[in-house]
Amino acid sequence: MLGPLTEAAIFLVVTVEEGGEDVARDLLADLSGLTRAVGFRGPGDGLTCVAGIGAAAWPRVVGDEPPSGLHPFQEVAGARHTAPATPGDLLFHLRARRMDLCFELATLITGRLAGAVTVVDEVHGFRYFDQRDLLGFVDGTENPTGAAAAAAVLSDEPGFEGGSYVVVQKYVHDMDAWNALPVEE
């Protein structure tokens, strides 16, 4: 589903520890129930959670052959920038109109997975004033909208019909550049 940005989001990326496969599998089977249980507290606030399973984790957690197009992200090095391969077996994308709903669901997810996974990335997203980024710029003004914004690759492979692939790249900003920003006094 392609929809507008919500007011709040949490992205969790975890790696599944050796022996943690059953715990991860059980959580994934119960994820829609957990989402409904938390979402019941704010029925009009649109809490959703989408989970993704990485190529290395698929045979360990699902136990079957993965879709043919699922493979580990390979580093992409350009003349100016590099997109390194970063770890991650499971991705959870939580979104709602309220951060407390996202936070509660993320807490339940990580609590259920405690000892079975390592959180390698957690990003909290929120709507900032009039949709400006933290530096004051209106962000995403050149992004495509409507049908042109859809960038999903849907599968028609038997057994995986309607499934999609996601590529997630952890963003690491340069703290020296951040610290060099002018401060108004």
N, C-alpha and C positions, 0 to 999 in steps of 0.2 A: 504494500500500500504506500502510495506516495502522498504525503501530507505535509502541511506546514510545520515549521519548527515548533516544538512545545516549549513551555517555560522552563522545564527542568529535564535533565537527562543524566544518566550515569552509564559509563562504559567500563566494564570489567573484563580484563583479559587474565586468564589463569593458565598455569601448566599443571597437568595431572601428575602427581607423584606416583612412582612405582608402587603398586598395590592399592592405589586410590580409585581404580577404575569402577569398582562396584558402587562406591559412594557417589561418584560423578554420574553414573548411569541412573541411580535411584533419584538423584536430584533432578536430572533432566526429565525423567518420567513424571515427576511431581511438579514441575515448574509452572504449568498452567494453573494448577490448584493453588500454589503459593501466590501467584499473581492475582487470582480471583479473591483470595482471602484478604490480601492487603488492599486491593482495589475496592472491596466492599466498604472500606472506610471513607472513600471519596468516589461514589458511583458516577459522578459526572466529570471526573477529573482525568479520565482517559489513560489510566495506567496500563502500559503494555511492556512485555519483555520478550525479546527475540534472542534465541541462543544459536550460536554457530559452533561447529565442531571442526577443528583443524585436521589437516591431512595426516599428521603423525599420530593424532589421538583417535582418529576414526576406527582403525582396526582394534585398538585396545578398548575403546569405550562402547562402540556400536557392535563390533564383532564380525561385521560383514565387510565385503569389498566396498571401498568408497566409490562415489561417482567418478567417472573417468576424467572429468575436468578438475578434480580436487587435487591440488599438489602444494607442497610448501612454497612459500614466497621466496623467490631468489633475489638477492641484492641487485639493485639497478644502479649502476654508476655512470654518471654523466660527466661532461666537461666541468660543470660548475657545482652540481649537487649529487649527493648519493642517498639512495633510499636503502638503508641496511635491512637485512632480514632480522626481525626481532622475535623472541619466543612467544608462544601462545598456543594452547590446545583448545580452550573454550573461550568464546566471546559471549558476553551478556550485554545487550543494549536495552536499557530500561529508560522509559520516557513517560512523562505525565505533565499535567498542568501545575503540579505541586511537588517540590523537592522532597518533602517529608515522606510521600508515598514511595518515591524512588529509593530514598535512603532506607526505609523500613524493609523494602523488598531486597535490596542489596545486602542488608544486615542478615536477613534470613538465609539468603543464598550462601553468603560466605560462612555463616554459622553452620549450615548443613554440610558444607564442603571442608570445614576446618580439619586440618591434619591430612587431608587427601589431595589438596591442591596448594599451589603457591600463587598468590596474586602478583602478577608481574607488571600490571598497569591498571590504574583506576583514574578515570577522568570524570569530573563533575562538570556538567554543562548547565548554563542558566541563561535566561534572557536578561540582557544588560541594558538598562535604560531604554533608549529608542533604537535598539538593535545595533548599537555600535560595539566594536570590539574594545578590549581594555585599553587600547591606545587612543580611542576616540574616533576611529575611522568607521564609516558605515561599511560593514563587512558583507561580502557576497553580492555586491550590486551587479556584478557581471555574470553571476551564476545563471544557468538556464532555468526556466520555470515551466510549469505545466508538463505536458507530455515530453518536451525536449529534455527535461531534467532526469527522466528515468534512465538509469545506467545499470539496470539489473541484467544479468545473463541468466535467463531461466532455462532450466533443463527440460528436455523432452526425452531423456534417457529412461528406458523402462525401469520402474521402481523409484525413480527420482523426479517424476513429472512435476513441474511447477516449483521445484526447488531452485534456489539461487545461490550464487557465490558472492562472497564479500572479501575485499582486500582491505586490511587494516594496517596502517603504518603508524607506529608510535612517533609522535612529534616531540623532538627534544629541542627546546629553544636555547639560544645562546644567552646565558645569564649575564655575561659581560655586556652584551648589547642592551639587555633589559636594564641593567644597573646604570648604563650610560645615558638613559633617557633624561631629558631636562625635568626638573622638579620646580613647580611654581611655588613661590613662598608668599 
